[in-house]
Amino acid sequence: MKNILYLLAIVSFFGCNTSDKRKTPNNEQVEHIRQDKKQIPELKPNRYNVAFLIMDGTYNTELTAPYDIFQHTIFREGIKAMNVFTVANTHDAITTFEGMRILPDFNYVTDSLPNIDILVVPSAEHHLDTDLEDETMLKFVKDVDKSALFVTSHCDGAFVLAKAGLLDNSVSTTFPSDIDKMRTMFPSLDIRKDLLFVHDGKYVTSAGGAKSFEAALYVCEYLYGKEIAKSLARGLVIDWDIEKVPHLVIK
């Protein structure tokens, strides 16, 4: 018995020593491994490419609500579904206002981007101030607008569209308590209140918050019809009836 215990002690000793001698990679090695494993999202053909513009301070709901709706189109048959992905001015993780860390799929500053059919601009913490001074970001929005089928915003994302000049000839809306701020900042724009979303031409602006679901469902109803939109809503336990949603569509 004593011999067995002695052997176990020897094995344990050398086992621990072996473990202790394992080399732990430094931060540079870890970062290199992460970069090597970075994968470009698979963008399947014959789908709408939908890009979500994200940055530090992006609000969770305005990002995840439309993302969920649009991503679920891949589970519906007989439609041109959506490839959804994120774009930012970095490959590093961005941190949302609520603290969620997200690795962007594309860096719009350095990467060759796929054609973007629908650009989604969720609200972010500094969309009323410093983000509006980001000329690189505003140029990206303007460039995408040239060929996009739709450009949509949620909550204060409308300020980015307005600053980029996209709403100069369109009716729009934004987060209810920021209507007056937007009217003051952009006095020439036609900004409506008491609406959850406005669709004017290629632009869909939304009040945001949990109502970002409704704006995204509207886009799907516009593209795919009422039954698909209702199906998407049921999948997320949302009671969807566009007639019950205060909105404005400019023909």
Secondary structure, DSSP 8 states (H G I E B T S, - for coil): -HHHHHHHHHHHHHHHHHHHT-----HHHHHHHHHHH-------SSSEEEEEE--TTB-HHHHHHHHHHHHGGGGSTTS--EEEEEEES-SS-EE-TTS-EE--SEETTTS-----SEEEE--BTTTTTGGGG-HHHHHHHHHHHTT-SEEEEETTHHHHHHHTTTTTTSEE---GGGHHHHHHHSTTSEE--S-SEEEETTEEEE--GGGHHHHHHHHHHHHH-HHHHHHHHHHTT----GGGS-EEEE-
